[in-house]
Each structure stands twice: as structure tokens, then as C-alpha cells.
Amino acid sequence: MATDDERIPSGTLFADFEVVSLLGEGGFGAVYRAQHVETGREVALKVLRAEVADNAEVVQRFFREADAVAQLRHPNIVEAVSMGND
């Protein structure tokens, strides 16, 4: 789990999103409630932990997961709206 110093504080701008609060975390990263700065759209922002972000295999798996989720359309599955490095 991330320490308080590793967590992204509320109000932080991360890419095009403003972090609102921490929703949950696991071994590879954390998920934050955030808002798109321009549209105000509420999103779940998934961020890799710094210590695994340098691992090419983990990063590739992260992007494969995002690609797979982007193909899904269902009311009970969160929609992937953006992905990238920041």
C-alpha cells in the first residue's frame, strides 16, 4: 500500500484531471475519484505506483488492460475515456 507521501492529494492536477479523493489501492497502483478539468465529468483515475512505473512489463500490462476495458460497453462497467503517461 502507498504511504501518505505517495498518495496524490485532493486538488492535484494530473493530466487533464483534478484529483478529488482516493477510492482504493492495491499492489500496483491506486484509483482516485477525479474530475475532467474542462468538462467536469467525474471519472475513476487509475495510477501506477512509482516503483512499478519503470517496469516495462507492468506498464505494458496496464495499457493492455486499458485497451481491453475501452472495448467494453455495459452499464455496470466503467468506461475507459483516456490513457497515457504523465
C-alpha positions in Angstrom: 0.0 0.0 0.0 1.1 3.6 -0.6 2.2 5.8 2.2 0.6 9.2 2.7 3.6 10.8 0.9 3.0 8.6 -2.2 -0.8 9.3 -2.5 -1.9 12.1 -4.8 -3.5 14.8 -2.7 -7.0 16.2 -3.4 -6.9 19.2 -5.8 -3.8 17.9 -7.6 -4.0 18.3 -11.4 -3.0 15.0 -13.1 -3.0 15.2 -16.9 -6.5 16.7 -17.7 -8.0 15.6 -14.4 -8.3 17.1 -10.9 -8.0 14.5 -8.1 -10.9 14.6 -5.7 -10.2 11.6 -3.3 -8.7 8.2 -3.0 -11.1 5.4 -3.8 -8.8 2.4 -3.3 -5.4 0.9 -3.8 -3.6 -2.3 -4.5 -0.1 -3.7 -5.1 0.4 -1.9 -8.4 -1.4 1.4 -8.0 -4.3 3.4 -6.8 -7.7 4.5 -8.1 -8.8 8.1 -7.4 -12.1 9.8 -7.9 -11.3 12.7 -10.2 -13.0 15.3 -12.5 -12.0 16.2 -16.0 -10.9 19.9 -15.8 -12.8 21.1 -18.8 -16.0 19.0 -18.9 -16.4 18.4 -15.2 -17.0 14.7 -16.0 -16.5 12.5 -12.9 -14.0 9.7 -13.6 -12.1 6.9 -11.8 -8.4 7.7 -12.4 -6.1 4.6 -12.1 -2.5 5.4 -11.5 0.5 3.1 -11.3 2.8 3.3 -8.2 6.1 5.0 -8.9 8.1 1.9 -8.0 6.4 -0.2 -10.7 6.0 2.5 -13.3 9.6 1.9 -14.5 8.9 -1.8 -15.2 8.1 -2.1 -18.9 6.2 -5.4 -18.4 3.9 -3.9 -15.8 3.3 -0.8 -17.9 2.5 -2.9 -21.0 0.0 -5.0 -18.9 -1.5 -1.7 -17.6 -2.1 -0.4 -21.1 -3.4 -3.8 -22.4 -5.9 -3.7 -19.5 -7.0 -0.2 -20.5 -7.3 -1.2 -24.2 -9.5 -4.2 -23.2 -11.7 -2.1 -21.0 -12.0 0.6 -23.8 -13.7 -2.1 -25.9 -16.4 -2.9 -23.4 -19.8 -1.3 -23.2 -22.0 -2.2 -20.3 -23.9 -0.1 -17.7 -22.1 -1.9 -14.9 -18.6 -1.5 -16.3 -16.7 1.8 -16.1 -15.8 3.3 -19.5 -12.2 4.0 -20.4 -12.1 7.5 -21.7 -8.3 8.3 -21.7 -5.0 6.7 -21.1 -1.4 7.9 -21.3 1.8 8.8 -19.5 2.1 11.9 -17.3 
